[in-house]
């Protein structure tokens, strides 16, 4: 095993593979350039990948005739080229989805302004509530306490907390109706 976890080429095969590479590299590179429409870098990558595959399969490949070895090289080069094309094509098909997922949405200034006004108005409405109702509303929506926790904190029945929240929610809906997208009336 080598440092990357792959298998090593036996020493007795190193010289054979060197000769094999020297005998076929320019020929295979020419075929790779034709397959890649002149993309020299992609052609070089394909040749390298093909010779790596040949090195891994050398114990079987070495016993074949020169013509059969060349046929194996061409077939492997073609398969690697097709695999690369399919991988790139799959990426191209997914590109719009990837772009849409990670591209920031255009800011909606009108909606942001309306939301800011609604939040400001909601705070005004809560501040105008009776003290106990305001306290219950803030404990629930600001402090995120549960009704049982609020009841225990204030020493009141849980039903009383629910009644205060119901009344507070009704006041908020009535006061925020112009900003509430699902308010009363016809939505169209």
C-alpha positions as CSV (number, residue, x, y, z in Angstrom):
1,X,0.0,0.0,0.0
2,X,1.2,3.5,-0.7
3,X,0.5,6.7,1.4
4,X,-2.8,7.3,-0.3
5,X,-4.2,3.8,0.5
6,X,-3.8,2.5,-3.1
7,X,-1.9,-0.6,-4.0
8,X,1.8,-0.3,-5.1
9,X,3.1,-1.5,-8.5
10,X,5.3,-4.5,-8.0
11,X,9.0,-3.6,-8.7
12,X,9.2,-6.2,-11.4
13,X,6.4,-4.4,-13.3
14,X,7.8,-0.8,-13.1
15,X,10.1,-1.2,-16.0
16,X,7.5,-2.9,-18.1
17,X,4.9,-0.1,-17.3
18,X,7.5,2.6,-18.2
19,X,8.1,1.0,-21.6
20,X,4.4,0.5,-22.1
21,X,3.8,4.2,-21.3
22,X,6.6,5.4,-23.5
23,X,5.3,3.2,-26.4
24,X,1.7,4.4,-26.2
25,X,1.5,7.8,-24.5
26,X,1.7,10.1,-27.6
27,X,-0.6,7.8,-29.6
28,X,-3.2,7.8,-26.7
29,X,-2.8,11.5,-26.2
30,X,-3.6,12.1,-29.9
31,X,-6.8,10.0,-29.5
32,X,-7.7,11.9,-26.3
33,X,-7.3,15.3,-28.0
34,X,-9.7,14.2,-30.8
35,X,-12.2,12.9,-28.2
36,X,-12.0,16.2,-26.2
37,X,-12.2,18.5,-29.3
38,X,-8.7,19.8,-28.7
39,X,-9.0,20.4,-24.9
40,X,-5.4,19.6,-24.1
41,X,-5.8,19.7,-20.3
42,X,-8.8,17.3,-20.4
43,X,-6.9,15.1,-22.8
44,X,-3.9,14.9,-20.6
45,X,-6.1,14.1,-17.6
46,X,-7.8,11.3,-19.5
47,X,-4.5,9.8,-20.6
48,X,-3.3,9.9,-17.0
49,X,-6.4,8.3,-15.7
50,X,-6.2,5.6,-18.4
51,X,-2.6,4.8,-17.6
52,X,-3.4,4.7,-13.9
53,X,-6.1,2.1,-14.7
54,X,-3.6,0.2,-16.9
55,X,-1.2,0.1,-14.0
56,X,-3.9,-1.3,-11.7
57,X,-4.8,-3.9,-14.3
58,X,-1.2,-4.6,-15.4
59,X,-1.0,-8.2,-14.2
60,X,-3.8,-9.1,-16.7
61,X,-3.0,-6.5,-19.4
62,X,0.7,-7.4,-19.6
63,X,0.1,-10.8,-21.1
64,X,-2.0,-9.5,-24.1
65,X,-0.6,-8.6,-27.5
66,X,0.3,-5.0,-28.4
67,X,-2.9,-4.7,-30.5
68,X,-5.1,-5.9,-27.7
69,X,-3.4,-3.6,-25.2
70,X,-4.0,-0.6,-27.5
71,X,-7.7,-1.7,-27.8
72,X,-7.9,-1.8,-24.0
73,X,-6.3,1.6,-23.8
74,X,-8.8,3.1,-26.3
75,X,-11.8,1.5,-24.6
76,X,-10.7,2.6,-21.2
77,X,-10.0,6.2,-22.5
78,X,-13.5,6.3,-24.1
79,X,-15.2,5.0,-20.9
80,X,-13.4,7.6,-18.8
81,X,-14.3,10.3,-21.3
82,X,-17.9,9.3,-21.3
83,X,-18.0,9.1,-17.5
84,X,-16.5,12.6,-17.3
85,X,-19.0,13.9,-19.8
86,X,-21.9,12.4,-17.9
87,X,-20.7,13.8,-14.6
88,X,-20.3,17.3,-16.1
89,X,-23.7,17.0,-17.8
90,X,-25.4,16.0,-14.5
91,X,-23.8,19.0,-12.9
92,X,-25.0,21.3,-15.7
93,X,-28.5,20.0,-15.3
94,X,-28.4,20.7,-11.5
95,X,-26.7,24.1,-11.9
96,X,-29.9,26.2,-12.0
97,X,-31.3,24.4,-8.9
98,X,-28.0,24.9,-7.1
99,X,-27.9,28.6,-8.1
100,X,-31.4,29.2,-7.0
101,X,-30.8,27.5,-3.6
102,X,-27.7,29.5,-2.7
103,X,-28.4,32.8,-4.5
104,X,-29.7,35.4,-2.2
105,X,-33.3,36.5,-3.0
106,X,-33.7,40.1,-4.2
107,X,-34.6,42.4,-1.3
108,X,-38.2,43.3,-1.1
109,X,-38.0,46.8,0.3
110,X,-41.7,47.3,0.4
111,X,-42.3,44.2,2.4
112,X,-39.4,45.0,4.8
113,X,-40.8,48.5,5.4
114,X,-44.3,47.1,5.9
115,X,-43.0,44.5,8.4
116,X,-41.0,47.1,10.3
117,X,-44.2,49.3,10.6
118,X,-46.2,46.2,11.7
119,X,-43.6,45.3,14.4
120,X,-43.5,48.9,15.6
121,X,-47.4,49.0,15.7
122,X,-47.5,45.6,17.5
123,X,-45.2,47.0,20.2
124,X,-47.5,50.0,20.6
125,X,-50.6,47.7,20.9
126,X,-48.9,45.6,23.6
127,X,-47.8,48.7,25.5
128,X,-51.4,49.9,25.6
129,X,-52.7,46.7,27.1
130,X,-53.7,46.5,30.8
131,X,-50.6,45.7,32.9
132,X,-51.3,42.0,33.7
133,X,-52.3,41.3,30.0
134,X,-49.2,43.0,28.8
135,X,-47.0,41.1,31.3
136,X,-48.6,37.7,30.2
137,X,-48.2,38.6,26.5
138,X,-44.5,39.6,26.9
139,X,-43.7,36.5,29.0
140,X,-45.3,34.3,26.3
141,X,-44.1,36.0,23.1
142,X,-40.9,37.7,24.2
143,X,-39.6,35.3,26.8
144,X,-41.1,32.2,25.1
145,X,-42.5,30.8,28.3
146,X,-45.2,28.2,28.3
147,X,-48.7,29.0,29.8
148,X,-48.0,26.7,32.7
149,X,-44.7,28.5,33.5
150,X,-46.4,31.9,33.3
151,X,-49.2,30.7,35.6
152,X,-46.6,29.4,38.1
153,X,-44.6,32.6,37.9
154,X,-47.6,34.9,38.4
155,X,-49.5,32.7,40.8
156,X,-52.6,32.5,38.7
157,X,-54.6,29.7,37.1
158,X,-53.4,28.5,33.7
159,X,-56.9,29.2,32.3
160,X,-56.4,32.9,33.3
161,X,-53.1,33.0,31.3
162,X,-54.9,31.5,28.3
163,X,-57.7,34.1,28.7
164,X,-55.1,37.0,28.8
165,X,-53.3,35.6,25.7
166,X,-56.6,35.2,23.8
167,X,-57.6,38.8,24.6
168,X,-54.0,40.0,23.7
169,X,-54.0,38.1,20.4
170,X,-57.5,39.6,19.5
171,X,-56.2,43.1,20.1
172,X,-53.1,42.5,18.0
173,X,-55.1,41.1,15.1
174,X,-57.5,44.0,15.2
175,X,-54.8,46.6,15.5
176,X,-52.6,45.0,12.8
177,X,-55.3,44.1,10.3
178,X,-53.9,46.4,7.6
179,X,-50.6,44.5,7.9
180,X,-52.0,41.1,8.5
181,X,-52.0,39.1,5.2
182,X,-54.8,36.7,6.3
183,X,-57.0,39.3,8.0
184,X,-60.8,39.5,7.9
185,X,-62.5,40.1,4.6
186,X,-61.9,39.0,1.1
187,X,-58.2,38.3,0.3
188,X,-58.6,39.3,-3.3
